[in-house]
Amino acid sequence: MRLKSVLGLFFSLIMVIGLLAACNNEVKPPTTNEPTPSEEGNDSEQNSSGTTPRNETLYVNGLQWGPPSTFSPLGGNPAFPIAYANSRTLIYENLFMINMLDGALEPLLGTSYEWTDDTTLHIELNPDAKWNDGEAFTSEDVVYSYELGSKYSISWSNFWEAIDAVEADGDNSVNIRLKQDNPNRLTVLDSLQLVPMMPKHVWEEIEAKSGNDIAKIREEVNPDPVGTGPYKMHTYDNQKITLIRDDNYWGQSLFGGLPAPKYVSHVIYKDNAAGSLAFKKGEVDVSQQFIPQVWKMWEDGAPIKTYVQDKPYYLPGSMPSIFFNMTKDGLNNPDVRRAIAMAIDYDKISELAMSGYSGEMKPSITLDTPSETKYVDQDAIKSLQWTTDVEAANKLLDSIGAKKGADGIRVLNGVRLGPWEIECPYGWSDWNAALEIVAQNAKAIGIEIRTNFPEAPVWTNDLQTGKFDIIMNTPAGAVSPSQPWDRARTIMYSEGVAPVGEMAFWNWGRYKNERADELIKEIPTITDEAKLKEMYTELTKIYLEDIPSIPLMYRPWVFHTVNESVWKGFAVEGDGNNIPPQISIDGAGVKDLYQITNK
């Protein structure tokens, strides 16, 4: 129990770091005052560590905003390209690659997987796989990598809440055994595309040298990582991290050759403005930054492309939402929550806060993508899905006896509907703008909502301890095999959630519905697709009736935008390649590197 608490705190911190990275402009800019390469007007790629030919180098940005401190997956904040949680596979590879287009897990170090009984997942490994130091990749490396998460509180320790053991089955296969009392298949499938494979022959020595002390192990900078991926570390400094292709890469038979760029270089810009300017000028090829009104770049003549050719330009990957505190009088009334939901102008939020990058909002626990909507009978939930309708919202409040006072604010059963504070961190400009719109919309139906934008640590504490009226956050904001279950669990699951005043790591509003709990607990054990659809549909109906949260916008998983001044042939929607917009270096998005060519 104590270990669970420690792990819960650790993953909460990881989650917060991830949220900081995912919101507003994706990540905070660095504090360094050092000039960026673009500010120096240096087009020759000269830095303190060497040069790389432009036509052999793929430049990316938006993933690293400060000087690198460690390249260790066991470090607290590993630098590009080691960062955990996005299936980044340039150096450390995973067993499988997630494809956000269809939710499939595509082969990488693993060739296939199957459930051999209710609690055992059998995985076949690619016998050709090798580490970049020439050693063979084997099942012992898989076992070792997973067990690091059991030995230490690290980024993938949470999977051990569902895993009982990981065992080698010969040199080229492993079995993952689930706990009998928590046979959560979805969580284990997540691990296949998230746990980085670590070379046992390298890290065992680091562990021994550090006395198996995780604090000392985290001090390992790991400047020359031994991985199975197609690239190795080349140079790095405070301005740029550059990888060089491993021409002995084992995966040539899997991908049909080597990736086209000999070098992949991430430039560390001081802020979005500097990064966007460099991108427009062609100094960056693949950008993962929020670029306001991206269409103006190609209207100005730059060879810029987004994955989707027309609005909203990006595929949805997460749903930033507002959560209601269910312990507050007035907010604990589902009719009041529905009236607020109907009053919100979602189109205005998309246009003003998101530069139009969010498509039509269709309230649900699923993203509006084929990989998730397939789980829910869309016709069955349609009558419960709200749309912007101020007149209907006013009528609903009238019907429950919420009458306006002299100040225009309604009173329901002696409870004034506001003032309630609605909260998100200061400086997250798109979220700040969205909440200002929500507050204005609520006033139009006689509900008083005031915006509050504290510093991010205050918001985090308020979120987790329930010290809020209404608060904004992204529920389970990643595309993974466990969606939409993970999102539903984050919004609705009440088991293990501490009361207000104590830390809660999901269900921040303290919503409670016994049937929802039953469904969320049972779904990970179900394999029959028809049964799953029936259960998700019932769960979605409960969500739409009770409205514990309101999704405000769709955001892309990453802002995949490319400049084809130097490289061409990046994947786009409908090109028939089934390559997802995962910035060419995450999950199945890496296949982009094998099809692009010099212009």
C-alpha positions as CSV (number, residue, x, y, z in Angstrom):
1,M,0.0,0.0,0.0
2,R,2.8,2.3,0.9
3,L,4.6,1.5,-2.4
4,K,1.4,2.3,-4.3
5,S,1.2,5.6,-2.5
6,V,4.7,6.4,-3.5
7,L,4.2,5.4,-7.0
8,G,1.0,7.3,-7.2
9,L,2.8,10.5,-6.1
10,F,5.6,9.8,-8.6
11,F,3.3,9.4,-11.5
12,S,1.3,12.3,-10.5
13,L,4.5,14.3,-10.9
14,I,5.2,12.7,-14.2
15,M,1.6,13.5,-15.2
16,V,2.0,17.1,-14.2
17,I,5.2,17.4,-16.2
18,G,3.4,15.9,-19.1
19,L,0.5,18.3,-18.7
20,L,2.9,21.2,-18.6
21,A,4.3,20.0,-21.8
22,A,0.9,19.4,-23.4
23,C,-0.8,22.7,-22.7
24,N,-0.8,26.1,-24.2
25,N,2.3,26.2,-26.4
26,E,3.0,22.5,-25.7
27,V,6.0,23.2,-23.4
28,K,7.4,26.1,-21.5
29,P,10.2,28.0,-23.1
30,P,13.7,27.7,-21.6
31,T,15.0,30.1,-19.1
32,T,18.3,30.4,-20.9
33,N,19.3,33.8,-22.3
34,E,21.7,32.3,-24.7
35,P,21.0,33.2,-28.3
36,T,19.5,30.6,-30.6
37,P,21.0,29.7,-33.9
38,S,18.4,31.6,-35.8
39,E,19.1,34.7,-33.8
40,E,22.7,34.4,-34.7
41,G,21.7,34.3,-38.4
42,N,23.9,31.1,-38.7
43,D,22.8,29.1,-41.6
44,S,25.9,26.9,-41.8
45,E,24.8,24.6,-38.9
46,Q,28.1,25.4,-37.2
47,N,28.0,25.0,-33.5
48,S,30.6,24.1,-30.9
49,S,30.3,20.4,-31.7
50,G,30.6,20.3,-35.5
51,T,28.6,20.6,-38.7
52,T,26.1,18.5,-40.7
53,P,25.2,18.9,-44.3
54,R,21.8,20.6,-44.7
55,N,20.6,18.1,-47.3
56,E,21.3,15.2,-45.1
57,T,19.8,16.7,-41.9
58,L,16.2,16.7,-40.8
59,Y,15.6,19.5,-38.4
60,V,12.8,19.3,-35.8
61,N,11.7,21.7,-33.1
62,G,9.1,22.0,-30.3
63,L,10.2,18.9,-28.3
64,Q,13.1,20.3,-26.3
65,W,13.1,23.8,-24.7
66,G,16.1,23.9,-22.5
67,P,19.7,22.7,-22.3
68,P,19.8,18.9,-22.1
69,S,20.7,17.5,-18.7
70,T,20.4,13.7,-19.2
71,F,19.7,11.2,-21.9
72,S,18.8,8.5,-19.4
73,P,15.3,7.0,-19.5
74,L,15.6,6.6,-15.8
75,G,16.4,10.3,-15.3
76,G,13.7,12.6,-14.1
77,N,13.6,14.8,-17.2
78,P,15.4,13.1,-20.1
79,A,16.2,15.3,-23.1
80,F,15.2,14.7,-26.7
81,P,15.0,12.1,-28.1
82,I,14.8,10.0,-24.9
83,A,11.7,11.7,-23.4
84,Y,9.2,9.1,-22.2
85,A,5.5,8.8,-22.9
86,N,5.4,9.5,-26.7
87,S,6.8,6.2,-28.0
88,R,9.9,8.0,-29.3
89,T,11.9,5.4,-31.1
90,L,15.0,7.0,-32.7
91,I,17.4,5.5,-30.1
92,Y,15.4,3.5,-27.6
93,E,12.8,1.4,-29.3
94,N,9.6,-0.2,-27.9
95,L,8.2,-3.6,-28.6
96,F,5.4,-2.2,-30.9
97,M,4.6,1.2,-32.5
98,I,1.2,2.8,-31.9
99,N,-0.6,4.1,-34.9
100,M,-3.0,6.9,-34.0
101,L,-4.9,6.5,-37.2
102,D,-6.4,3.1,-36.4
103,G,-5.1,2.4,-32.9
104,A,-3.1,-0.5,-34.1
105,L,0.1,-1.7,-32.5
106,E,2.5,-2.3,-35.3
107,P,5.6,-4.6,-35.1
108,L,8.9,-3.2,-34.1
109,L,11.1,-5.2,-31.7
110,G,8.1,-7.4,-31.2
111,T,6.7,-9.2,-34.2
112,S,3.3,-10.4,-32.7
113,Y,1.4,-10.8,-29.5
114,E,-1.5,-12.9,-28.3
115,W,-3.4,-13.7,-25.2
116,T,-2.8,-17.4,-24.5
117,D,-5.2,-17.4,-21.5
118,D,-7.1,-14.8,-19.5
119,T,-4.1,-13.4,-17.9
120,T,-1.0,-14.2,-20.0
121,L,0.2,-12.2,-23.0
122,H,2.7,-14.0,-25.2
123,I,5.0,-11.8,-27.3
124,E,7.3,-13.0,-30.1
125,L,10.4,-10.9,-30.7
126,N,12.3,-10.1,-33.9
127,P,15.4,-12.3,-33.9
128,D,17.2,-9.9,-36.1
129,A,17.1,-7.1,-33.5
130,K,20.5,-5.8,-32.2
131,W,21.8,-3.1,-30.0
132,N,23.9,-0.5,-31.7
133,D,27.0,-1.9,-30.0
134,G,26.5,-5.1,-31.9
135,E,25.1,-7.2,-29.0
136,A,21.9,-9.2,-29.8
137,F,18.6,-8.0,-28.4
138,T,17.0,-10.9,-26.5
139,S,14.1,-11.8,-24.2
140,E,16.4,-11.2,-21.2
141,D,16.5,-7.5,-22.2
142,V,12.7,-7.3,-22.3
143,V,12.5,-8.9,-18.9
144,Y,15.2,-6.6,-17.5
145,S,13.5,-3.5,-19.0
146,Y,10.1,-4.2,-17.5
147,E,11.6,-5.2,-14.1
148,L,13.4,-1.9,-13.8
149,G,9.9,-0.5,-13.3
150,S,9.3,-3.0,-10.5
151,K,12.6,-2.3,-8.7
152,Y,12.5,1.5,-8.9
153,S,10.0,4.3,-8.9
154,I,10.4,5.3,-12.6
155,S,8.3,6.3,-15.5
156,W,6.9,2.8,-16.2
157,S,6.4,1.5,-12.7
158,N,2.6,2.0,-12.9
159,F,2.3,-1.0,-15.2
160,W,3.2,-3.2,-12.3
161,E,-0.1,-2.4,-10.8
162,A,-1.5,-4.9,-13.4
163,I,1.6,-7.1,-14.0
164,D,2.5,-10.0,-11.8
165,A,5.6,-11.2,-13.8
166,V,7.5,-10.9,-17.0
167,E,9.2,-14.1,-18.0
168,A,11.5,-15.1,-20.9
169,D,10.2,-18.0,-23.0
170,G,13.4,-18.8,-24.9
171,D,15.7,-16.2,-26.5
172,N,13.0,-14.6,-28.6
173,S,9.7,-14.6,-26.8
174,V,8.4,-13.4,-23.5
175,N,5.2,-13.9,-21.4
176,I,3.7,-11.1,-19.4
177,R,1.5,-12.4,-16.6
178,L,-1.3,-10.2,-15.2
179,K,-2.3,-10.1,-11.6
180,Q,-5.3,-12.3,-10.9
181,D,-7.0,-9.6,-8.9
182,N,-6.4,-6.9,-11.6
183,P,-6.4,-8.5,-15.1
184,N,-6.2,-5.2,-16.8
185,R,-5.3,-6.0,-20.4
186,L,-5.6,-2.5,-21.6
187,T,-2.9,-1.2,-19.3
188,V,-0.5,-4.0,-20.3
189,L,-1.1,-3.3,-24.0
190,D,-0.2,0.3,-23.3
191,S,3.1,-0.9,-22.0
192,L,4.0,-2.6,-25.3
193,Q,4.3,0.8,-27.0
194,L,5.7,2.8,-24.0
195,V,8.3,0.8,-22.1
196,P,11.7,1.6,-23.7
197,M,13.8,-1.5,-24.2
198,M,17.1,-1.1,-22.2
199,P,20.3,-3.2,-22.8
200,K,20.7,-5.4,-19.7
201,H,24.5,-5.7,-20.4
202,V,24.9,-1.9,-20.1
203,W,22.5,-0.9,-17.3
204,E,23.3,-3.8,-15.0
205,E,26.8,-2.3,-14.7
206,I,25.4,1.2,-14.0
207,E,23.1,-0.3,-11.4
208,A,26.0,-2.1,-9.7
209,K,28.2,1.0,-9.9
210,S,25.4,3.0,-8.2
211,G,24.8,0.4,-5.5
212,N,21.2,-0.1,-6.9
213,D,20.4,3.4,-5.5
214,I,17.9,5.0,-7.9
215,A,19.0,8.5,-6.9
216,K,22.6,7.7,-8.0
217,I,21.4,5.9,-11.1
218,R,19.5,9.0,-12.1
219,E,22.8,10.9,-12.0
220,E,23.9,8.9,-15.1
221,V,23.9,11.4,-18.0
222,N,24.1,8.5,-20.5
223,P,25.8,10.7,-23.2
224,D,26.2,7.8,-25.7
225,P,23.1,5.7,-25.3
226,V,23.2,2.1,-26.4
227,G,19.8,1.4,-28.1
228,T,18.3,-0.6,-30.8
229,G,17.0,2.4,-32.8
230,P,18.1,3.7,-36.2
231,Y,20.1,6.6,-34.7
232,K,22.9,7.2,-32.3
233,M,23.9,10.3,-30.4
234,H,26.2,12.5,-32.5
235,T,26.7,15.9,-30.8
236,Y,24.8,18.1,-28.3
237,D,25.2,21.4,-26.5
238,N,22.8,23.9,-25.0
239,Q,21.6,25.0,-28.5
240,K,21.2,21.7,-30.4
241,I,21.0,18.0,-30.1
242,T,22.0,16.0,-33.2
243,L,21.7,12.3,-33.9
244,I,23.5,10.3,-36.6
245,R,22.1,7.4,-38.5
246,D,23.3,3.9,-37.5
247,D,24.0,2.4,-40.9
248,N,24.2,-1.0,-39.3
249,Y,20.6,-0.6,-38.0
250,W,19.0,-4.0,-37.6
251,G,15.5,-2.8,-38.8
252,Q,16.5,-2.3,-42.5
253,S,14.6,-5.5,-43.3
254,L,11.5,-4.3,-41.4
255,F,11.4,-0.9,-43.0
256,G,12.9,-1.7,-46.4
257,G,16.1,0.2,-45.9
258,L,17.6,3.0,-43.8
259,P,15.8,6.3,-42.9
260,A,16.6,9.0,-45.5
261,P,18.1,11.7,-43.2
262,K,21.6,10.8,-42.1
263,Y,21.2,13.3,-39.2
264,V,18.2,14.3,-37.1
265,S,18.8,17.6,-35.3
266,H,16.7,19.3,-32.7
267,V,17.4,23.0,-32.4
268,I,16.6,24.5,-28.9
269,Y,14.8,27.8,-29.5
270,K,14.1,30.3,-26.8
271,D,10.4,30.6,-27.5
272,N,7.7,29.8,-30.0
273,A,8.2,33.0,-32.0
274,A,11.9,32.2,-32.7
275,G,11.0,28.6,-33.5
276,S,8.1,29.6,-35.8
277,L,10.3,32.1,-37.7
278,A,13.0,29.5,-38.3
279,F,10.3,27.0,-39.4
280,K,8.9,29.4,-41.9
281,K,12.4,30.2,-43.3
282,G,13.0,26.5,-43.9
283,E,15.6,26.1,-41.1
284,V,13.2,23.6,-39.5
285,D,11.6,20.7,-41.4
286,V,9.2,19.2,-38.9
287,S,7.6,21.4,-36.2
288,Q,5.8,20.4,-33.1
289,Q,5.0,23.9,-32.0
290,F,1.6,25.6,-31.7
291,I,1.6,28.0,-34.6
292,P,-1.2,30.5,-34.6
293,Q,-3.0,30.8,-38.0
294,V,-0.6,28.4,-39.6
295,W,-2.3,28.9,-43.0
296,K,-0.8,32.3,-43.3
297,M,2.6,30.7,-43.7
298,W,1.6,29.0,-47.0
299,E,-0.4,32.0,-48.1
300,D,2.9,33.9,-47.8
301,G,4.5,31.3,-50.1
302,A,6.4,29.1,-47.7
303,P,6.2,25.3,-48.6
304,I,4.4,24.5,-45.4
305,K,2.0,21.6,-45.0
306,T,-0.2,20.2,-42.3
307,Y,-1.3,16.6,-42.2
308,V,-4.9,17.6,-42.9
309,Q,-5.1,19.9,-45.9
310,D,-8.2,21.9,-44.7
311,K,-9.5,23.1,-41.4
312,P,-9.0,22.0,-38.6
313,Y,-5.6,21.0,-40.2
314,Y,-4.7,18.6,-37.3
315,L,-6.3,15.3,-36.2
316,P,-7.8,15.3,-32.7
317,G,-5.7,13.6,-30.0
318,S,-7.0,14.9,-26.7
319,M,-9.9,16.7,-25.2
320,P,-9.1,19.5,-22.7
321,S,-12.2,19.8,-20.5
322,I,-13.7,21.6,-17.5
323,F,-14.4,19.5,-14.4
324,F,-17.1,20.3,-11.9
325,N,-16.6,19.9,-8.1
326,M,-19.5,17.6,-7.2
327,T,-19.4,18.6,-3.6
328,K,-20.4,22.2,-4.3
329,D,-24.1,23.2,-3.9
330,G,-25.5,24.1,-7.3
331,L,-22.7,22.5,-9.2
332,N,-23.9,19.1,-7.9
333,N,-27.1,19.5,-10.0
334,P,-26.8,17.8,-13.4
335,D,-29.4,20.2,-14.9
336,V,-27.2,23.1,-13.9
337,R,-24.2,21.4,-15.5
338,R,-26.2,20.7,-18.7
339,A,-27.4,24.3,-18.9
340,I,-23.7,25.4,-18.7
341,A,-22.8,22.9,-21.4
342,M,-25.5,24.2,-23.7
343,A,-24.6,27.8,-23.1
344,I,-20.9,27.4,-24.2
345,D,-20.0,28.6,-27.7
346,Y,-17.6,25.9,-28.8
347,D,-17.1,27.4,-32.3
348,K,-15.9,30.6,-30.7
349,I,-13.5,28.7,-28.5
350,S,-12.1,26.9,-31.5
351,E,-11.7,30.0,-33.6
352,L,-10.4,32.4,-30.9
353,A,-8.5,30.1,-28.6
354,M,-7.3,27.5,-31.0
355,S,-6.9,29.2,-34.4
356,G,-9.6,26.9,-35.7
357,Y,-7.6,23.8,-35.1
358,S,-10.5,22.1,-33.2
359,G,-13.3,20.4,-35.2
360,E,-17.0,20.4,-34.3
361,M,-17.4,19.4,-30.7
362,K,-19.3,16.1,-30.2
363,P,-19.6,15.6,-26.5
364,S,-18.6,12.0,-25.5
365,I,-15.9,10.1,-23.6
366,T,-14.4,9.3,-27.1
367,L,-12.4,11.3,-29.4
368,D,-14.1,12.1,-32.8
369,T,-11.8,9.6,-34.6
370,P,-12.7,6.2,-36.1
371,S,-10.3,4.5,-33.7
372,E,-12.5,5.5,-30.8
373,T,-16.0,6.3,-32.1
374,K,-16.2,2.6,-33.2
375,Y,-16.6,1.7,-29.5
376,V,-19.9,3.6,-29.1
377,D,-23.3,3.3,-30.9
378,Q,-23.4,6.9,-32.1
379,D,-27.2,6.8,-32.9
380,A,-27.9,5.6,-29.3
381,I,-26.2,8.6,-27.7
382,K,-27.2,11.3,-30.2
383,S,-30.2,12.6,-28.2
384,L,-28.1,13.1,-25.1
385,Q,-25.3,15.1,-26.9
386,W,-25.7,18.8,-26.3
387,T,-25.0,21.6,-28.7
388,T,-24.8,25.4,-28.2
389,D,-28.3,26.5,-27.6
390,V,-28.6,29.4,-25.1
391,E,-32.4,29.6,-25.4
392,A,-32.8,25.9,-24.5
393,A,-30.3,26.4,-21.6
394,N,-32.4,29.2,-20.2
395,K,-35.6,27.1,-20.6
396,L,-34.0,24.2,-18.8
397,L,-33.0,26.5,-15.8
398,D,-36.5,28.0,-15.8
399,S,-38.0,24.5,-15.8
400,I,-36.2,23.5,-12.6
401,G,-37.2,26.7,-10.8
402,A,-33.9,28.6,-11.0
403,K,-35.2,32.2,-11.0
404,K,-33.1,35.3,-11.8
405,G,-32.5,37.8,-9.0
406,A,-32.3,41.6,-9.3
407,D,-28.7,41.2,-10.4
408,G,-29.5,38.8,-13.2
409,I,-28.1,35.7,-11.4
410,R,-30.3,32.8,-10.8
411,V,-31.2,31.3,-7.5
412,L,-32.1,27.6,-7.2
413,N,-33.6,26.2,-4.0
414,G,-32.0,29.0,-2.0
415,V,-28.6,28.5,-3.7
416,R,-27.3,31.4,-5.8
417,L,-25.7,30.0,-9.0
418,G,-22.4,31.7,-8.6
419,P,-20.0,33.3,-8.2
420,W,-18.0,30.2,-9.0
421,E,-14.4,30.3,-10.0
422,I,-13.2,28.5,-13.1
423,E,-9.5,27.8,-13.1
424,C,-6.4,27.0,-15.2
425,P,-2.8,28.0,-15.1
426,Y,-1.7,31.6,-15.9
427,G,0.0,32.0,-19.2
428,W,-1.7,29.0,-21.0
429,S,-3.2,31.5,-23.4
430,D,-5.4,29.2,-25.4
431,W,-6.9,27.7,-22.2
432,N,-7.2,31.2,-20.6
433,A,-9.1,32.4,-23.7
434,A,-11.4,29.4,-23.6
435,L,-12.3,29.9,-20.0
436,E,-13.0,33.6,-20.6
437,I,-15.5,32.6,-23.2
438,V,-17.1,30.0,-20.8
439,A,-17.5,32.7,-18.2
440,Q,-19.1,35.1,-20.7
441,N,-21.5,32.4,-22.0
442,A,-22.6,31.4,-18.5
443,K,-23.6,35.0,-17.7
444,A,-26.0,34.9,-20.6
445,I,-28.0,32.2,-18.8
446,G,-27.8,33.8,-15.3
447,I,-24.9,31.9,-13.9
448,E,-21.9,33.8,-12.5
449,I,-18.5,32.3,-13.3
450,R,-15.3,34.2,-12.7
451,T,-11.9,33.2,-14.2
452,N,-8.9,32.4,-12.0
453,F,-5.5,31.9,-13.5
454,P,-3.0,31.0,-10.7
455,E,0.6,29.7,-11.2
456,A,0.7,26.2,-12.4
457,P,1.8,24.6,-9.1
458,V,-1.2,26.2,-7.4
459,W,-3.5,24.9,-10.1
460,T,-2.0,21.4,-9.7
461,N,-2.6,21.5,-6.0
462,D,-6.2,22.8,-6.4
463,L,-6.9,20.1,-9.0
464,Q,-5.7,17.2,-7.0
465,T,-7.1,18.3,-3.6
466,G,-10.4,19.3,-5.0
467,K,-10.1,22.9,-3.9
468,F,-11.9,24.4,-6.9
469,D,-15.4,25.1,-8.2
470,I,-14.7,24.4,-11.9
471,I,-11.2,23.5,-13.2
472,M,-9.7,22.8,-16.6
473,N,-7.5,19.8,-17.4
474,T,-6.9,17.2,-20.1
475,P,-8.2,13.7,-19.1
476,A,-5.7,11.0,-20.1
477,G,-4.4,13.1,-23.0
478,A,-2.5,10.4,-25.0
479,V,-3.5,8.2,-27.9
480,S,-3.0,4.6,-26.7
481,P,-4.4,1.1,-26.8
482,S,-6.2,1.8,-23.5
483,Q,-8.4,4.6,-24.9
484,P,-11.1,5.5,-24.5
485,W,-11.1,3.4,-21.3
486,D,-8.3,5.4,-19.8
487,R,-10.1,8.7,-20.4
488,A,-13.3,7.4,-18.9
489,R,-11.4,6.1,-15.9
490,T,-9.8,9.5,-15.4
491,I,-13.1,11.3,-15.6
492,M,-15.5,8.9,-13.9
493,Y,-13.9,6.2,-11.8
494,S,-14.4,6.8,-8.1
495,E,-12.6,3.8,-6.5
496,G,-9.4,4.9,-4.8
497,V,-10.2,8.6,-5.1
498,A,-9.5,10.5,-1.9
499,P,-12.1,12.9,-0.5
500,V,-11.8,16.6,-1.0
501,G,-8.8,18.0,0.8
502,E,-6.6,14.9,0.0
503,M,-4.7,14.1,-3.1
504,A,-6.6,12.5,-6.0
505,F,-4.8,11.5,-9.2
506,W,-8.0,11.0,-11.3
507,N,-11.6,11.9,-11.1
508,W,-10.7,15.3,-9.7
509,G,-14.4,16.4,-9.3
510,R,-15.1,13.4,-7.0
511,Y,-17.9,12.1,-9.3
512,K,-19.6,9.0,-8.1
513,N,-21.8,6.5,-10.0
514,E,-21.8,2.9,-9.0
515,R,-22.8,1.6,-12.4
516,A,-20.0,3.6,-14.1
517,D,-17.5,2.1,-11.6
518,E,-18.7,-1.4,-12.5
519,L,-18.4,-0.8,-16.2
520,I,-14.9,0.8,-15.9
521,K,-13.7,-2.0,-13.8
522,E,-15.0,-4.7,-16.1
523,I,-14.2,-3.3,-19.6
524,P,-10.4,-4.2,-19.5
525,T,-11.4,-7.9,-19.0
526,I,-13.7,-8.0,-22.1
527,T,-12.5,-9.1,-25.5
528,D,-15.8,-9.5,-27.3
529,E,-16.2,-6.4,-29.5
530,A,-19.9,-6.4,-29.5
531,K,-20.0,-6.6,-25.7
532,L,-17.4,-3.8,-25.5
533,K,-19.5,-1.6,-27.7
534,E,-22.5,-2.2,-25.6
535,M,-20.6,-1.4,-22.4
536,Y,-19.0,1.8,-23.8
537,T,-22.3,3.0,-25.1
538,E,-23.9,2.5,-21.7
539,L,-21.0,4.3,-20.0
540,T,-21.2,7.2,-22.5
541,K,-24.9,7.6,-21.8
542,I,-24.2,7.8,-18.1
543,Y,-21.5,10.4,-18.9
544,L,-23.8,12.5,-21.0
545,E,-26.6,12.3,-18.5
546,D,-24.5,13.2,-15.4
547,I,-22.0,15.5,-17.1
548,P,-19.1,15.4,-14.6
549,S,-17.0,17.3,-17.2
550,I,-17.5,19.2,-20.4
551,P,-15.0,18.9,-23.3
552,L,-14.2,22.3,-24.6
553,M,-12.0,21.5,-27.6
554,Y,-10.1,18.9,-29.5
555,R,-6.4,19.3,-29.7
556,P,-3.9,17.3,-31.8
557,W,-1.7,14.8,-30.1
558,V,1.2,16.7,-31.6
559,F,1.2,19.7,-33.9
560,H,2.7,17.9,-36.9
561,T,3.6,20.6,-39.4
562,V,6.2,20.3,-42.1
563,N,8.3,22.6,-44.3
564,E,9.2,20.9,-47.6
565,S,12.1,23.3,-48.6
566,V,14.7,20.6,-48.2
567,W,12.8,17.3,-47.7
568,K,9.6,16.3,-49.5
569,G,7.1,13.4,-49.3
570,F,5.9,13.7,-45.8
571,A,2.7,11.8,-45.1
572,V,-0.6,13.6,-45.4
573,E,-4.2,12.5,-44.9
574,G,-5.5,10.2,-47.5
575,D,-2.2,9.4,-49.2
576,G,-2.8,5.6,-48.7
577,N,0.3,5.0,-46.6
578,N,-1.4,4.8,-43.2
579,I,1.5,6.8,-41.7
580,P,0.1,8.8,-38.8
581,P,1.0,12.5,-38.0
582,Q,3.3,11.6,-35.1
583,I,6.0,14.0,-36.0
584,S,8.1,11.4,-37.9
585,I,9.8,10.2,-34.8
586,D,7.1,8.8,-32.5
587,G,5.4,5.4,-32.8
588,A,4.3,4.5,-36.3
589,G,5.1,8.1,-37.4
590,V,8.8,7.0,-37.9
591,K,7.8,5.4,-41.2
592,D,7.8,8.9,-42.6
593,L,11.6,8.9,-42.3
594,Y,11.8,6.0,-44.8
595,Q,9.7,7.7,-47.5
596,I,10.9,11.3,-47.6
597,T,13.5,12.4,-50.1
598,N,15.5,15.5,-50.8
599,K,13.7,18.1,-52.8
